[in-house]
Amino acid sequence: MKYLFCIAFMSLLSTGCLVLTGCDEKERKDARTLLGGIAGSLSQSPLFQNDIPFHKRFKWNAEDFFDDPKVIALCRAIEAKDLREIDRLIANGSDANALGKDNMTPLLWAFPTQDLAVFTKILKAGADPNVQITSDFGVNLGNDSRIQSGMSVMELAAITFMQGYFEAVMKHGGDPNLVSKVPGEPDTPLHSIAKHRYWSDNDGRIIEHAKLLLDAGANINAVSQHGTPITVAVTRERANLAVFLLEAGADWEIVPEPLEFVAEEGFHYRRIPPTLLHEVLRIKDKERPDVKIEVYDKLILLLEAKGVDFDKVREEREQYHQRWR
């Protein structure tokens, strides 16, 4: 098992995906469990797991973002995780909802401290988690280890691994239907949790976050350029989330708008994205050991109960591939 773990870990690091061969199902399960936790840690490590504190590492100096001395002092107290000083400053007029350069806020300042008590205290003081920033603030390390212009603390909390952050945001004004202003990605929080690359489909928190959003009134059928949340869940191999959304009333028949393309020669054409049903079969047919086929079987049974003929879907999918090869 130790040897298997090392080989699988190196595969995860070098390829970004986990392929386990030459082992029985129990060994695969054990390795996936171990590596699932490590993948979560790796997703955080570029931003948070470092000897240098986040604010210093990315040269976040409060004076560069805020003019008000009281807000600057508040940011310093947040960095120091000094709850008493935070209370004192807010009681004496420090604005927890201040807007700084590029829409920097004390709440965003508190986000990377990894201190839920500090983060929640700023929320309770009136901070708005829906403010959308207009800069990446120098935090762009590739993949999902970044802050992007157009994001909000609401969006960041929805996809974070840090326990309690999203629950705190939803208790203090988080908008379940906030549309991201990240260029080219007008997604709602439901889309964001469905597509985030470091979420494991077996991580129960993905369902917990989805439940919180739906309970707060999230539009389960919101459409972005990626389709609806259930379509994104299937495409990103989040079968458990797809089953949850389908059982919660998601409309599987919504088809994304055709994608517009302009070739280098200036030729303009439209391509219709594959439907949710095509994607279900695509994933199921992979037969990879890290894909829980039984969950896709459950998804197929639920869809068949709604009248879907998958023999016909398979024929349509083949025609689609012949057209767009």
URTAQUI-V267687 format. One record per backbone hydrogen bond with DSSP energy under -0.5 kcal/mol. NH is the residue of the N-H (numbers start at 1). CO is the residue of the C=O. If there is no record, write none. Layout:
BEGIN
NH|CO, NH|CO
END
This chain:
BEGIN
5|1, 6|2, 7|3, 8|4, 9|5, 10|6, 11|7, 12|8, 13|9, 14|10, 15|11, 16|11, 16|12, 17|11, 19|17, 21|19, 28|24, 29|25, 30|26, 31|27, 32|28, 33|29, 34|30, 35|31, 36|32, 37|33, 38|34, 39|35, 40|36, 41|37, 42|38, 43|39, 44|40, 44|41, 45|41, 46|42, 47|44, 48|44, 49|44, 50|48, 53|51, 57|53, 58|54, 59|56, 60|55, 61|59, 62|60, 64|61, 65|62, 66|62, 72|68, 73|69, 74|70, 75|71, 76|72, 77|73, 78|74, 79|75, 80|76, 81|77, 81|78, 82|77, 83|81, 86|82, 87|83, 88|84, 89|85, 90|86, 91|87, 92|88, 93|90, 94|89, 96|94, 98|95, 100|98, 100|104, 101|65, 103|100, 104|101, 109|105, 110|106, 111|107, 112|108, 113|110, 114|111, 116|114, 119|115, 120|116, 121|117, 122|118, 123|119, 124|120, 125|121, 126|123, 127|122, 129|127, 131|128, 133|131, 133|151, 134|102, 139|136, 140|138, 141|145, 145|142, 146|144, 147|139, 150|133, 151|148, 153|131, 154|129, 156|152, 157|153, 158|154, 159|155, 160|156, 160|157, 165|162, 168|164, 169|165, 170|166, 171|167, 172|168, 172|169, 173|170, 174|169, 176|174, 178|175, 180|178, 180|187, 181|150, 185|182, 187|185, 192|188, 193|189, 194|190, 195|191, 196|192, 199|196, 203|200, 204|202, 206|203, 207|203, 207|204, 208|204, 209|205, 210|206, 211|207, 212|208, 213|209, 214|210, 215|211, 216|212, 217|214, 218|213, 220|218, 222|219, 224|227, 227|224, 232|228, 233|229, 234|230, 235|231, 236|232, 237|234, 238|233, 239|237, 242|238, 243|239, 244|240, 245|241, 246|242, 247|243, 248|244, 249|246, 250|245, 252|250, 254|251, 259|271, 261|269, 263|267, 266|263, 269|261, 271|259, 273|271, 279|275, 280|276, 281|277, 282|278, 283|279, 284|280, 285|281, 286|282, 286|283, 287|283, 287|284, 291|288, 292|290, 293|291, 295|292, 296|292, 297|293, 298|294, 299|295, 300|296, 301|297, 302|298, 303|299, 304|300, 305|301, 306|302, 306|303, 307|304, 308|303, 310|308, 313|309, 314|310, 315|311, 316|312, 317|313, 318|314, 319|315, 320|316, 321|317, 322|318, 323|319, 324|320, 325|321
END
